[in-house]
Amino acid sequence: MTTAVTAPAAGALEPRQRKGVATRLRGAAAALRRSPRMLVGLVILLFFVVLAVFSPLFIHNPNALGTEVLGRPSAKYWLGTTQEGQNVLYQVIAATGPTLEVGFVAGGISTVLSLLIGVGGAFIGGISDEALNLFTNIILVIPVMPLVIVISAYVQAKSLLPTIIIIAFTGWAGTARVLRALALSMRSRDYILAARVSGERAWRIVIVELLPNMTAFIVSGFIFTVIFAILTQAGLAFLGLGNTNLLSWGNMLYWAQADQALTSGAWWWFAPPGLCIALLGTGLSLVNFGLDEVLNPRLRSVRPVKRQSKEALQARGQLQAREAPQPAGAP
């Protein structure tokens, strides 16, 4: 007599896998409870990501011209209109996606360059490490913003890709220097030496042994580079470098300045994109601080000591006086 064995359904999780997923979720929830700042930063970041993804559902043509010129915020136009009658709210929503694209793509490319140059050079050592370190120091000495302005002035950017590449190839040096110093301190540790003696390949040691212990620094460098990319792109667009017809928060500030919105008192034109840049940078910074608190035990907030009442302190002092040993010969 044979018994039929039913195979588990596709995509079904084993009890052990379910327990592992539940453990990870509880760990993530505990991390968010330990760091309210990271929770606030994630909420801000998620808001802008949702706004960028679902922006086609809210708006249709952000550059559509209207008859109401420099209209103040009203029930019809929540954030007013531009000098050409364009809806400022629609433009702010439509500019969220390109701004996030510049920040995260440039941050990702810059982080990869930092890993290749910083960690790769430190692990290889020798002349290669010295040459890469010298190149990193040269990039650090050169002022980044003037360098980006000079390069952008000679590049005829018809899309965001040239701007992304320029920012990525000028913003990696600081993170690479930090990762190199960390890799130099870690490559002589016992588990790295044991992996080398056991015959593991260099790339496997870096990926399996080295990088997981540098996660906090890598993520922190990535977030810092994303903030740098967003601010740099906004600065370049405000100066009129690149394609000013592309919709971004920086280009909105450029057109507001070019059409003298600052002097005419049309605050509803330049204030929303500026506040969005500041709010997004604040959210990313809060996520960065929260990750430091969660991943670094030394930075975790210490619970404050409860203050005791005056009566409780007096009762405690009387109790300690009674329990104190009496001197010899005392009645």
C-alpha positions as a Markdown table, in Angstrom:
| # | Residue | x | y | z |
|---|---|---|---|---|
| 1 | Met | 0.0 | 0.0 | 0.0 |
| 2 | Thr | 1.5 | 3.3 | -1.0 |
| 3 | Thr | 0.8 | 6.6 | 0.5 |
| 4 | Ala | 0.6 | 9.7 | -1.6 |
| 5 | Val | 3.0 | 12.5 | -0.7 |
| 6 | Thr | 1.7 | 15.9 | -1.5 |
| 7 | Ala | 4.3 | 18.4 | -2.6 |
| 8 | Pro | 4.2 | 21.9 | -1.0 |
| 9 | Ala | 2.5 | 24.5 | -3.1 |
| 10 | Ala | 4.7 | 26.8 | -5.2 |
| 11 | Gly | 5.7 | 29.8 | -3.2 |
| 12 | Ala | 4.7 | 28.3 | 0.1 |
| 13 | Leu | 7.1 | 28.8 | 3.0 |
| 14 | Glu | 8.3 | 26.1 | 5.3 |
| 15 | Pro | 7.7 | 26.5 | 9.1 |
| 16 | Arg | 11.4 | 27.3 | 9.6 |
| 17 | Gln | 11.3 | 29.9 | 6.8 |
| 18 | Arg | 8.2 | 31.5 | 8.2 |
| 19 | Lys | 9.9 | 31.7 | 11.6 |
| 20 | Gly | 12.9 | 33.3 | 10.0 |
| 21 | Val | 10.8 | 35.9 | 8.2 |
| 22 | Ala | 8.8 | 36.6 | 11.4 |
| 23 | Thr | 12.1 | 37.1 | 13.3 |
| 24 | Arg | 13.4 | 39.5 | 10.7 |
| 25 | Leu | 10.1 | 41.5 | 10.8 |
| 26 | Arg | 10.2 | 41.7 | 14.6 |
| 27 | Gly | 13.9 | 42.8 | 14.4 |
| 28 | Ala | 13.0 | 45.5 | 11.9 |
| 29 | Ala | 10.1 | 46.7 | 14.1 |
| 30 | Ala | 12.3 | 46.7 | 17.2 |
| 31 | Ala | 14.9 | 48.8 | 15.3 |
| 32 | Leu | 12.3 | 51.3 | 14.3 |
| 33 | Arg | 11.1 | 51.5 | 17.9 |
| 34 | Arg | 14.7 | 52.2 | 19.1 |
| 35 | Ser | 15.1 | 54.9 | 16.5 |
| 36 | Pro | 12.1 | 57.2 | 16.0 |
| 37 | Arg | 14.2 | 59.5 | 13.8 |
| 38 | Met | 14.7 | 56.7 | 11.3 |
| 39 | Leu | 11.0 | 56.0 | 11.3 |
| 40 | Val | 10.3 | 59.7 | 10.5 |
| 41 | Gly | 12.9 | 59.7 | 7.8 |
| 42 | Leu | 11.5 | 56.6 | 6.2 |
| 43 | Val | 8.0 | 58.1 | 6.2 |
| 44 | Ile | 9.3 | 61.2 | 4.4 |
| 45 | Leu | 11.3 | 59.2 | 1.9 |
| 46 | Leu | 8.4 | 56.9 | 1.2 |
| 47 | Phe | 6.1 | 59.9 | 0.7 |
| 48 | Phe | 8.3 | 61.2 | -2.1 |
| 49 | Val | 8.8 | 57.8 | -3.7 |
| 50 | Val | 5.0 | 57.2 | -3.8 |
| 51 | Leu | 4.5 | 60.7 | -5.2 |
| 52 | Ala | 7.1 | 60.0 | -7.9 |
| 53 | Val | 5.7 | 56.6 | -8.8 |
| 54 | Phe | 2.1 | 57.5 | -8.9 |
| 55 | Ser | 2.5 | 61.1 | -10.3 |
| 56 | Pro | 0.8 | 60.2 | -13.7 |
| 57 | Leu | -2.4 | 59.5 | -11.7 |
| 58 | Phe | -2.4 | 63.0 | -10.2 |
| 59 | Ile | -1.3 | 65.1 | -13.2 |
| 60 | His | -1.5 | 65.0 | -17.0 |
| 61 | Asn | 0.5 | 67.9 | -18.4 |
| 62 | Pro | 2.4 | 70.0 | -15.9 |
| 63 | Asn | 3.6 | 72.4 | -18.6 |
| 64 | Ala | 0.1 | 73.3 | -19.8 |
| 65 | Leu | -0.4 | 77.0 | -20.1 |
| 66 | Gly | -3.3 | 78.8 | -18.4 |
| 67 | Thr | -4.9 | 82.1 | -18.4 |
| 68 | Glu | -4.4 | 83.0 | -14.7 |
| 69 | Val | -0.8 | 84.4 | -14.5 |
| 70 | Leu | 1.0 | 84.5 | -11.2 |
| 71 | Gly | -2.1 | 83.5 | -9.4 |
| 72 | Arg | -2.0 | 83.1 | -5.7 |
| 73 | Pro | -2.8 | 79.7 | -4.0 |
| 74 | Ser | -6.6 | 79.1 | -4.2 |
| 75 | Ala | -9.1 | 76.3 | -4.2 |
| 76 | Lys | -8.4 | 75.7 | -7.9 |
| 77 | Tyr | -4.6 | 76.1 | -7.8 |
| 78 | Trp | -3.4 | 74.9 | -4.4 |
| 79 | Leu | 0.1 | 76.2 | -4.9 |
| 80 | Gly | -0.7 | 79.0 | -7.4 |
| 81 | Thr | 0.5 | 79.5 | -10.9 |
| 82 | Thr | 3.6 | 80.6 | -12.7 |
| 83 | Gln | 4.1 | 83.6 | -15.0 |
| 84 | Glu | 2.8 | 81.5 | -17.9 |
| 85 | Gly | -0.2 | 80.2 | -16.0 |
| 86 | Gln | 1.3 | 76.8 | -15.3 |
| 87 | Asn | 0.1 | 74.9 | -12.2 |
| 88 | Val | 2.9 | 75.0 | -9.6 |
| 89 | Leu | 1.5 | 71.9 | -7.7 |
| 90 | Tyr | 1.6 | 69.8 | -10.9 |
| 91 | Gln | 5.1 | 70.9 | -11.6 |
| 92 | Val | 6.3 | 70.0 | -8.1 |
| 93 | Ile | 4.7 | 66.6 | -8.3 |
| 94 | Ala | 6.1 | 65.9 | -11.8 |
| 95 | Ala | 9.6 | 67.1 | -10.8 |
| 96 | Thr | 9.8 | 64.6 | -7.9 |
| 97 | Gly | 10.7 | 61.6 | -10.1 |
| 98 | Pro | 13.6 | 63.2 | -12.0 |
| 99 | Thr | 15.0 | 64.6 | -8.8 |
| 100 | Leu | 14.9 | 61.2 | -7.1 |
| 101 | Glu | 16.4 | 59.6 | -10.2 |
| 102 | Val | 19.4 | 61.9 | -10.2 |
| 103 | Gly | 20.0 | 61.3 | -6.5 |
| 104 | Phe | 19.7 | 57.6 | -6.3 |
| 105 | Val | 21.3 | 56.7 | -9.6 |
| 106 | Ala | 24.2 | 59.0 | -9.0 |
| 107 | Gly | 24.5 | 57.8 | -5.5 |
| 108 | Gly | 24.6 | 54.2 | -6.6 |
| 109 | Ile | 27.3 | 54.8 | -9.2 |
| 110 | Ser | 29.4 | 56.8 | -6.8 |
| 111 | Thr | 29.1 | 54.1 | -4.1 |
| 112 | Val | 30.2 | 51.4 | -6.6 |
| 113 | Leu | 33.2 | 53.5 | -7.5 |
| 114 | Ser | 34.0 | 54.1 | -3.9 |
| 115 | Leu | 34.0 | 50.3 | -3.2 |
| 116 | Leu | 36.1 | 49.5 | -6.3 |
| 117 | Ile | 38.7 | 52.2 | -5.6 |
| 118 | Gly | 38.7 | 52.3 | -1.8 |
| 119 | Val | 38.1 | 48.7 | -0.7 |
| 120 | Gly | 39.6 | 47.1 | -3.8 |
| 121 | Gly | 42.8 | 49.1 | -3.5 |
| 122 | Ala | 43.2 | 48.6 | 0.2 |
| 123 | Phe | 42.7 | 44.8 | -0.1 |
| 124 | Ile | 45.1 | 44.5 | -3.1 |
| 125 | Gly | 47.7 | 46.7 | -1.5 |
| 126 | Gly | 51.1 | 47.6 | -3.0 |
| 127 | Ile | 51.6 | 50.1 | -5.8 |
| 128 | Ser | 48.0 | 49.8 | -7.0 |
| 129 | Asp | 46.7 | 51.0 | -3.6 |
| 130 | Glu | 49.2 | 53.8 | -3.4 |
| 131 | Ala | 48.2 | 55.0 | -6.9 |
| 132 | Leu | 44.5 | 54.8 | -6.2 |
| 133 | Asn | 45.0 | 56.6 | -2.9 |
| 134 | Leu | 46.9 | 59.4 | -4.6 |
| 135 | Phe | 44.2 | 59.7 | -7.2 |
| 136 | Thr | 41.6 | 59.9 | -4.4 |
| 137 | Asn | 43.5 | 62.6 | -2.6 |
| 138 | Ile | 43.8 | 64.7 | -5.8 |
| 139 | Ile | 40.0 | 64.5 | -6.3 |
| 140 | Leu | 39.5 | 65.5 | -2.6 |
| 141 | Val | 41.8 | 68.5 | -3.0 |
| 142 | Ile | 39.9 | 69.9 | -6.0 |
| 143 | Pro | 36.7 | 71.9 | -5.0 |
| 144 | Val | 33.8 | 69.7 | -6.1 |
| 145 | Met | 31.2 | 72.3 | -7.0 |
| 146 | Pro | 33.5 | 74.5 | -9.2 |
| 147 | Leu | 34.7 | 71.3 | -10.9 |
| 148 | Val | 31.1 | 70.2 | -11.6 |
| 149 | Ile | 30.2 | 73.7 | -12.9 |
| 150 | Val | 33.1 | 73.8 | -15.3 |
| 151 | Ile | 32.4 | 70.3 | -16.6 |
| 152 | Ser | 28.7 | 71.0 | -17.0 |
| 153 | Ala | 29.3 | 74.2 | -18.8 |
| 154 | Tyr | 31.1 | 72.3 | -21.6 |
| 155 | Val | 28.7 | 69.4 | -21.8 |
| 156 | Gln | 25.5 | 70.0 | -23.8 |
| 157 | Ala | 23.1 | 68.0 | -21.6 |
| 158 | Lys | 19.9 | 67.1 | -23.4 |
| 159 | Ser | 18.8 | 64.7 | -20.6 |
| 160 | Leu | 19.6 | 63.9 | -17.0 |
| 161 | Leu | 22.2 | 61.2 | -17.8 |
| 162 | Pro | 25.2 | 63.6 | -18.3 |
| 163 | Thr | 24.4 | 65.4 | -15.1 |
| 164 | Ile | 24.1 | 62.0 | -13.3 |
| 165 | Ile | 27.5 | 60.9 | -14.7 |
| 166 | Ile | 29.2 | 64.2 | -13.8 |
| 167 | Ile | 27.9 | 64.1 | -10.2 |
| 168 | Ala | 28.7 | 60.4 | -9.8 |
| 169 | Phe | 32.3 | 60.8 | -11.0 |
| 170 | Thr | 33.0 | 63.7 | -8.8 |
| 171 | Gly | 31.4 | 62.6 | -5.5 |
| 172 | Trp | 32.9 | 59.3 | -4.7 |
| 173 | Ala | 36.3 | 60.3 | -3.2 |
| 174 | Gly | 35.1 | 61.1 | 0.3 |
| 175 | Thr | 33.4 | 57.7 | 0.8 |
| 176 | Ala | 36.3 | 55.9 | -0.9 |
| 177 | Arg | 38.7 | 57.3 | 1.6 |
| 178 | Val | 36.6 | 56.2 | 4.6 |
| 179 | Leu | 36.1 | 52.7 | 3.2 |
| 180 | Arg | 39.8 | 52.4 | 2.4 |
| 181 | Ala | 40.8 | 53.2 | 6.0 |
| 182 | Leu | 38.2 | 50.7 | 7.3 |
| 183 | Ala | 39.4 | 48.0 | 4.9 |
| 184 | Leu | 43.0 | 48.5 | 5.9 |
| 185 | Ser | 42.1 | 48.0 | 9.6 |
| 186 | Met | 40.0 | 44.9 | 8.8 |
| 187 | Arg | 42.2 | 43.0 | 6.4 |
| 188 | Ser | 44.7 | 42.0 | 9.1 |
| 189 | Arg | 42.0 | 40.6 | 11.4 |
| 190 | Asp | 41.9 | 36.9 | 12.3 |
| 191 | Tyr | 38.9 | 35.8 | 10.2 |
| 192 | Ile | 40.4 | 37.5 | 7.1 |
| 193 | Leu | 43.7 | 35.9 | 7.6 |
| 194 | Ala | 42.0 | 32.5 | 8.2 |
| 195 | Ala | 40.1 | 32.9 | 5.0 |
| 196 | Arg | 43.3 | 33.6 | 3.1 |
| 197 | Val | 45.1 | 30.6 | 4.7 |
| 198 | Ser | 42.2 | 28.3 | 3.8 |
| 199 | Gly | 42.7 | 29.2 | 0.1 |
| 200 | Glu | 39.6 | 31.3 | -0.5 |
| 201 | Arg | 39.7 | 33.6 | -3.5 |
| 202 | Ala | 40.2 | 37.3 | -3.0 |
| 203 | Trp | 36.8 | 38.3 | -4.5 |
| 204 | Arg | 35.0 | 35.8 | -2.2 |
| 205 | Ile | 36.8 | 37.2 | 0.9 |
| 206 | Val | 35.8 | 40.7 | 0.0 |
| 207 | Ile | 32.2 | 39.8 | -0.7 |
| 208 | Val | 31.6 | 37.3 | 2.0 |
| 209 | Glu | 33.9 | 38.4 | 4.8 |
| 210 | Leu | 34.7 | 42.1 | 4.3 |
| 211 | Leu | 31.7 | 43.9 | 2.9 |
| 212 | Pro | 29.0 | 42.5 | 5.3 |
| 213 | Asn | 31.1 | 44.0 | 8.2 |
| 214 | Met | 31.2 | 47.4 | 6.4 |
| 215 | Thr | 27.4 | 47.6 | 5.7 |
| 216 | Ala | 26.8 | 50.5 | 8.0 |
| 217 | Phe | 29.6 | 52.6 | 6.4 |
| 218 | Ile | 28.5 | 51.7 | 2.9 |
| 219 | Val | 24.9 | 52.6 | 3.5 |
| 220 | Ser | 25.9 | 55.8 | 5.2 |
| 221 | Gly | 28.1 | 56.8 | 2.3 |
| 222 | Phe | 25.4 | 56.0 | -0.2 |
| 223 | Ile | 22.8 | 58.2 | 1.6 |
| 224 | Phe | 25.4 | 61.0 | 1.9 |
| 225 | Thr | 26.1 | 60.8 | -1.8 |
| 226 | Val | 22.4 | 60.8 | -2.6 |
| 227 | Ile | 21.9 | 64.1 | -0.7 |
| 228 | Phe | 25.0 | 65.5 | -2.4 |
| 229 | Ala | 23.7 | 64.6 | -5.8 |
| 230 | Ile | 20.2 | 66.1 | -5.2 |
| 231 | Leu | 21.7 | 69.4 | -3.9 |
| 232 | Thr | 24.3 | 69.5 | -6.7 |
| 233 | Gln | 21.7 | 69.0 | -9.4 |
| 234 | Ala | 19.5 | 71.7 | -7.9 |
| 235 | Gly | 22.5 | 74.0 | -7.8 |
| 236 | Leu | 23.5 | 73.4 | -11.4 |
| 237 | Ala | 19.9 | 73.8 | -12.6 |
| 238 | Phe | 19.5 | 77.0 | -10.6 |
| 239 | Leu | 22.6 | 78.4 | -12.4 |
| 240 | Gly | 21.0 | 77.4 | -15.8 |
| 241 | Leu | 23.5 | 74.6 | -16.6 |
| 242 | Gly | 22.1 | 71.6 | -18.4 |
| 243 | Asn | 18.8 | 71.4 | -20.1 |
| 244 | Thr | 16.5 | 73.9 | -18.4 |
| 245 | Asn | 13.5 | 72.5 | -20.2 |
| 246 | Leu | 13.6 | 69.3 | -18.1 |
| 247 | Leu | 11.3 | 69.5 | -15.2 |
| 248 | Ser | 13.1 | 69.3 | -11.8 |
| 249 | Trp | 13.0 | 71.2 | -8.6 |
| 250 | Gly | 16.2 | 73.0 | -9.5 |
| 251 | Asn | 14.8 | 74.0 | -12.8 |
| 252 | Met | 11.7 | 75.4 | -11.1 |
| 253 | Leu | 13.9 | 77.6 | -9.0 |
| 254 | Tyr | 15.8 | 78.7 | -12.1 |
| 255 | Trp | 12.7 | 79.8 | -13.9 |
| 256 | Ala | 11.3 | 81.4 | -10.8 |
| 257 | Gln | 14.6 | 83.4 | -10.5 |
| 258 | Ala | 14.7 | 84.2 | -14.2 |
| 259 | Asp | 11.2 | 85.5 | -14.3 |
| 260 | Gln | 11.9 | 87.6 | -11.1 |
| 261 | Ala | 9.5 | 85.7 | -8.9 |
| 262 | Leu | 11.7 | 86.6 | -5.9 |
| 263 | Thr | 11.4 | 90.4 | -6.4 |
| 264 | Ser | 7.7 | 90.3 | -7.4 |
| 265 | Gly | 6.7 | 88.5 | -4.2 |
| 266 | Ala | 5.5 | 85.3 | -5.9 |
| 267 | Trp | 6.7 | 83.2 | -3.0 |
| 268 | Trp | 4.4 | 80.3 | -4.0 |
| 269 | Trp | 6.5 | 79.7 | -7.1 |
| 270 | Phe | 10.0 | 79.2 | -5.5 |
| 271 | Ala | 9.0 | 78.2 | -1.9 |
| 272 | Pro | 7.5 | 74.7 | -2.7 |
| 273 | Pro | 10.5 | 73.3 | -4.7 |
| 274 | Gly | 12.9 | 74.7 | -2.1 |
| 275 | Leu | 11.0 | 73.2 | 0.8 |
| 276 | Cys | 10.8 | 69.8 | -1.0 |
| 277 | Ile | 14.6 | 69.8 | -1.4 |
| 278 | Ala | 15.0 | 70.6 | 2.2 |
| 279 | Leu | 12.4 | 68.1 | 3.4 |
| 280 | Leu | 13.9 | 65.3 | 1.3 |
| 281 | Gly | 17.4 | 66.0 | 2.5 |
| 282 | Thr | 16.1 | 66.0 | 6.1 |
| 283 | Gly | 14.4 | 62.7 | 5.6 |
| 284 | Leu | 17.6 | 61.1 | 4.2 |
| 285 | Ser | 19.6 | 62.5 | 7.0 |
| 286 | Leu | 17.2 | 61.1 | 9.6 |
| 287 | Val | 17.5 | 57.7 | 8.0 |
| 288 | Asn | 21.2 | 58.0 | 8.1 |
| 289 | Phe | 21.2 | 58.9 | 11.8 |
| 290 | Gly | 18.8 | 56.2 | 12.6 |
| 291 | Leu | 20.9 | 53.6 | 10.9 |
| 292 | Asp | 23.9 | 54.7 | 13.0 |
| 293 | Glu | 21.8 | 54.3 | 16.1 |
| 294 | Val | 20.6 | 50.8 | 15.1 |
| 295 | Leu | 23.9 | 49.4 | 13.8 |
| 296 | Asn | 26.2 | 51.1 | 16.3 |
| 297 | Pro | 25.5 | 50.2 | 19.9 |
| 298 | Arg | 27.5 | 53.1 | 21.2 |
| 299 | Leu | 25.2 | 55.6 | 19.5 |
| 300 | Arg | 21.9 | 54.1 | 20.8 |
| 301 | Ser | 20.0 | 56.5 | 23.0 |
| 302 | Val | 20.1 | 55.8 | 26.7 |
| 303 | Arg | 16.9 | 55.8 | 28.6 |
| 304 | Pro | 16.7 | 58.8 | 30.9 |
| 305 | Val | 16.7 | 58.1 | 34.6 |
| 306 | Lys | 13.4 | 58.6 | 36.3 |
| 307 | Arg | 13.4 | 61.6 | 38.7 |
| 308 | Gln | 12.3 | 60.8 | 42.2 |
| 309 | Ser | 10.2 | 63.0 | 44.4 |
| 310 | Lys | 11.6 | 64.9 | 47.3 |
| 311 | Glu | 9.7 | 62.7 | 49.8 |
| 312 | Ala | 11.1 | 59.5 | 48.3 |
| 313 | Leu | 14.6 | 60.9 | 48.5 |
| 314 | Gln | 14.1 | 61.8 | 52.2 |
| 315 | Ala | 12.7 | 58.4 | 53.0 |
| 316 | Arg | 15.6 | 56.7 | 51.2 |
| 317 | Gly | 18.1 | 58.8 | 53.2 |
| 318 | Gln | 16.5 | 58.0 | 56.5 |
| 319 | Leu | 16.5 | 54.3 | 55.6 |
| 320 | Gln | 20.2 | 54.4 | 54.7 |
| 321 | Ala | 20.9 | 56.2 | 58.0 |
| 322 | Arg | 19.2 | 53.5 | 60.0 |
| 323 | Glu | 21.0 | 50.7 | 58.2 |
| 324 | Ala | 24.4 | 52.3 | 58.5 |
| 325 | Pro | 26.7 | 50.6 | 61.1 |
| 326 | Gln | 26.9 | 52.4 | 64.4 |
| 327 | Pro | 30.4 | 53.3 | 65.7 |
| 328 | Ala | 31.8 | 51.4 | 68.7 |
| 329 | Gly | 30.5 | 52.7 | 72.1 |
| 330 | Ala | 27.4 | 54.4 | 70.6 |
| 331 | Pro | 24.2 | 53.9 | 72.6 |
